Amino acid sequence: MTKITNQTFDEERALYDSNGIELTNCRFDGPADGESALKESSNILVTDSFFNLRYPFWHDHKISINNCDLTENCRAALWYSVDIAIQDTKLHGIKALRECSNIRIINCDILSQEFGWFSKDINIESTKVMSEYFMMQSNNLNFTDVTLQGKYSFQYITNSVFEDCNFDTKDAFWHAKNTVIRNSVIKGEYLAWYCENLTFENCVIIGTQPFCYCKNLTLINCEMHETDLAFEKSEVNASITTPIISIKNPLRGQIQVPSVNELIVNDPMSTCKIDIS
C-alpha cells in the first residue's frame, strides 16, 4: 500500500479513485472546501485522521477507518459503499451511513441524524448512538452492547438481532419484521406498532401503549413498567413478570401476567386469553 502521512487535503476529489493507500494523521479540511475526497476508491486504510469536509467515502470498496474524527461538517460521509470497518471513531455528521452493506462498527460514538438508512449486513458493538430515524428500512442488523437515544428508531427493519442493548427511544420498531431483541432495555412510547414476527426475550420494556396492531408478537420472560393500553389489536403470546397498568383489546393469542389494574375488552373480535396469576 502507498503510505500518506501528515498531509492536509481540501481540494475537490483530492484522492479520487485511489486504490491501496494508507492514510495516517491526515486532515481533510481547508479553504478550498472540496467534497468527495475518496470517492470511487478501494482498499483504503485510514488511521488517526480528521474529516471536516462533505461526502468523503462514496461508492467505495474495502475501507477501514480507525481512531478518526468525522465532524458535524462531514455530512453524508459513507454512501453506496461496501465492506466497511469502523473502530474507535466519532461519526458526527448528519446522514453518515446510507445505502451501504457489509459494515462493522466497534466502540464508536455516533451523533448523526438519519444514520444507516437503506443499508444491510451491519454489525455494531459497544457503541453509543444519538440519532433520530436510526437505521430506517435496513436489513440484517446485529447489535451487541449498543446504547441509543433518539426517536423513531429501527422503523421498517427486517431480519435483525439485538442483544444486551439499551434503547431510549420513541415509536421504535414500527413495521419491523423477523427480529429478535434479547436481554435489553427499551424505554419509550408506542413501541413496535404494526410489527410482524418480533420476539422480545428477557427484556425490560418501559412506556405507554406498546405493541399495537402487531402480528405474531412474542414476549418471553419480560418486565413491563409504566405500561398502559398495551397490545391493542395484536396477535400476541406473552409471558410478563411484572404488573401492567392496562391491557386493551388484544386480538388473539395468550398473555400471562401477574396482575393488571385495568383489563379493557370491549371489542367482540378480541379473543386473546389473558392468564392473571
C-alpha positions in Angstrom: 0.0 0.0 0.0 1.1 3.6 -0.7 1.5 5.4 2.7 0.4 9.0 3.1 1.3 10.6 6.4 0.7 14.1 8.0 -0.9 15.6 4.9 -3.8 18.0 4.5 -6.3 17.8 1.7 -9.0 20.4 0.9 -9.5 20.2 -2.8 -12.4 18.6 -4.7 -12.0 14.8 -5.1 -8.5 15.1 -3.6 -7.8 11.3 -3.7 -10.5 10.3 -6.2 -10.3 6.7 -7.5 -7.5 5.7 -5.2 -6.6 2.0 -4.7 -4.4 0.7 -2.0 -3.5 3.7 0.2 -2.8 4.0 3.9 -3.6 7.4 5.4 -2.2 8.3 8.8 -2.6 11.5 10.7 -4.1 13.3 7.7 -6.6 16.2 7.6 -9.4 16.7 5.1 -10.1 20.4 5.8 -9.3 23.8 4.5 -10.3 26.9 2.5 -10.9 25.1 -0.8 -13.8 23.3 0.9 -13.7 20.4 -1.6 -16.1 17.5 -1.5 -15.8 13.7 -2.2 -12.2 13.3 -1.2 -12.0 9.5 -1.5 -14.9 8.8 -3.9 -14.8 5.6 -6.0 -11.8 4.3 -4.0 -10.8 0.8 -2.9 -8.6 -0.9 -0.3 -8.2 2.2 1.9 -6.9 2.2 5.4 -7.4 5.5 7.4 -6.0 6.0 10.9 -5.8 8.9 13.3 -7.2 11.3 10.8 -9.6 14.3 10.8 -12.5 14.8 8.3 -14.2 18.2 8.2 -15.5 18.1 4.6 -18.5 16.6 2.9 -19.1 13.2 1.3 -15.6 11.6 1.7 -16.5 7.9 1.2 -18.9 7.4 -1.6 -19.0 4.4 -3.9 -16.0 2.9 -2.1 -14.9 -0.7 -1.5 -13.0 -2.2 1.4 -12.5 0.8 3.7 -11.0 0.6 7.2 -11.4 3.7 9.4 -9.6 3.7 12.8 -9.5 6.3 15.6 -10.7 9.1 13.3 -12.9 12.2 13.8 -15.7 12.8 11.3 -17.1 16.1 12.4 -20.6 17.6 12.1 -19.4 19.3 8.9 -18.6 15.9 7.4 -22.0 15.4 6.0 -23.2 12.1 4.5 -19.8 10.5 5.0 -20.4 7.0 3.7 -22.9 6.3 1.0 -23.2 3.5 -1.6 -20.1 1.7 -0.1 -19.3 -1.9 0.6 -17.1 -3.7 3.1 -16.5 -1.1 5.7 -14.8 -1.4 9.1 -15.0 1.5 11.5 -13.5 1.4 15.0 -12.8 3.9 17.8 -14.2 6.7 15.7 -16.5 9.7 16.0 -19.2 9.8 13.4 -20.8 13.2 14.0 -22.1 14.3 10.6 -25.8 14.0 9.6 -26.8 11.0 7.4 -23.4 9.4 8.0 -24.2 6.0 6.5 -26.7 5.2 3.7 -27.3 2.5 1.2 -24.2 0.6 2.3 -23.6 -3.1 3.0 -21.3 -5.3 5.0 -20.4 -2.9 7.7 -18.7 -3.5 11.1 -18.7 -0.7 13.7 -16.9 -1.2 17.1 -16.5 1.2 20.0 -17.7 4.3 18.1 -19.5 7.4 19.0 -22.4 8.1 16.6 -24.1 11.5 16.7 -25.9 11.5 13.4 -29.5 12.1 12.4 -30.9 9.7 9.8 -28.0 7.3 10.2 -28.0 3.9 8.5 -30.9 4.2 6.1 -31.5 1.5 3.4 -28.4 -0.4 4.4 -27.8 -4.1 5.1 -25.5 -6.6 6.9 -24.5 -4.2 9.7 -22.7 -5.3 12.9 -22.4 -2.8 15.7 -20.7 -3.5 19.0 -20.0 -1.4 22.2 -21.2 1.8 20.6 -23.1 4.9 21.8 -25.6 6.4 19.4 -27.7 9.6 19.4 -29.9 9.7 16.3 -33.4 10.2 15.0 -34.8 7.8 12.4 -31.9 5.5 13.1 -31.5 2.5 10.7 -34.7 3.1 8.9 -35.6 0.4 6.4 -32.3 -1.5 6.8 -31.8 -5.3 7.0 -29.7 -7.9 8.7 -28.7 -5.8 11.7 -26.7 -7.5 14.5 -26.2 -5.2 17.6 -24.4 -6.0 20.8 -24.0 -3.6 23.7 -25.3 -0.6 21.9 -26.8 2.4 23.7 -29.2 4.6 21.7 -31.0 7.8 22.4 -33.4 9.3 19.8 -36.9 8.9 18.4 -38.2 6.8 15.5 -35.5 4.2 15.5 -35.5 0.8 13.6 -38.6 1.5 11.6 -39.2 -0.9 8.7 -36.1 -3.1 9.6 -36.1 -6.8 8.9 -34.1 -9.9 9.9 -32.2 -8.5 12.8 -30.9 -9.4 16.2 -30.2 -7.1 19.2 -28.5 -8.3 22.4 -27.5 -6.5 25.7 -28.6 -3.1 24.4 -30.2 -0.1 26.0 -32.6 2.0 23.9 -34.2 5.2 25.0 -36.4 5.9 22.0 -40.0 6.5 20.8 -42.0 4.9 18.0 -39.3 2.3 17.7 -39.6 -0.9 15.6 -42.7 0.3 13.7 -43.4 -2.1 10.8 -40.3 -4.1 11.8 -40.2 -7.8 10.7 -38.5 -11.0 11.7 -36.4 -9.5 14.5 -35.3 -10.7 18.0 -34.4 -8.5 20.9 -32.7 -10.2 23.9 -31.5 -9.1 27.4 -32.2 -5.4 26.6 -33.9 -2.3 28.0 -36.3 -0.5 25.7 -37.7 2.7 27.0 -40.2 4.9 25.1 -43.7 5.4 24.0 -45.6 3.5 21.3 -43.2 0.6 20.9 -43.3 -1.7 17.9 -46.7 -0.8 16.3 -47.5 -2.7 13.2 -44.6 -5.1 13.6 -44.5 -8.7 12.4 -42.7 -11.7 13.8 -40.9 -9.9 16.6 -39.6 -11.6 19.8 -38.6 -9.9 23.0 -36.7 -12.2 25.4 -35.6 -11.3 28.9 -36.2 -7.6 28.2 -37.3 -4.6 30.3 -39.9 -2.6 28.4 -40.9 0.9 29.7 -43.6 3.2 28.4 -47.1 3.8 27.3 -49.1 2.0 24.6 -46.7 -0.6 23.4 -47.3 -3.4 20.8 -50.4 -2.3 19.0 -51.6 -3.8 15.6 -48.8 -6.5 15.8 -48.7 -9.9 14.1 -47.1 -12.9 15.7 -45.6 -10.9 18.5 -43.8 -12.9 21.3 -42.6 -11.8 24.7 -40.6 -14.3 26.8 -40.0 -13.5 30.5 -40.2 -9.8 30.1 -40.7 -7.0 32.6 -43.1 -4.2 31.6 -43.2 -0.9 33.5 -45.3 2.3 33.2 -47.3 0.3 30.7 -50.9 1.0 29.8 -53.2 0.3 26.9 -50.9 -2.5 25.7 -51.4 -5.0 22.9 -54.4 -3.3 21.2 -55.5 -5.3 18.1 -52.4 -7.5 18.3 -51.7 -11.2 17.8 -49.5 -11.9 20.8 -48.1 -14.7 23.0 -46.5 -13.1 26.1 -45.1 -14.1 29.4 -44.8 -11.0 31.6 -43.2 -11.0 35.0 -44.5 -7.6 36.3 -47.9 -6.0 36.8 -49.4 -3.9 33.9 -51.5 -0.8 34.3 -53.8 -1.8 31.5 -54.3 -4.1 28.5 -56.7 -3.2 25.8 -58.4 -5.5 23.2 -55.6 -7.8 22.3 -56.8 -9.6 19.2 -55.8 -13.2 19.7 -53.1 -15.4 21.4 -52.3 -15.6 25.1 -50.9 -13.2 27.7 -49.6 -14.4 31.1 -49.2 -11.6 33.6 -49.2 -11.4 37.5 -51.7 -8.6 37.6 -53.5 -5.9 35.5 -55.0 -2.8 37.1 -57.5 -2.5 34.2 -58.4 -5.0 31.5 -60.3 -3.4 28.7 -62.1 -5.9 26.4 -65.0 -4.2 24.6 -64.2 -5.4 21.1 -66.0 -8.6 20.1 -63.1 -9.5 17.8 -60.8 -9.7 20.9 -60.4 -13.4 21.7 -56.9 -13.4 23.3 -56.7 -15.5 26.5 -55.4 -13.5 29.5 -54.0 -15.5 32.4 -53.7 -13.4 35.5 -51.8 -15.3 38.2 
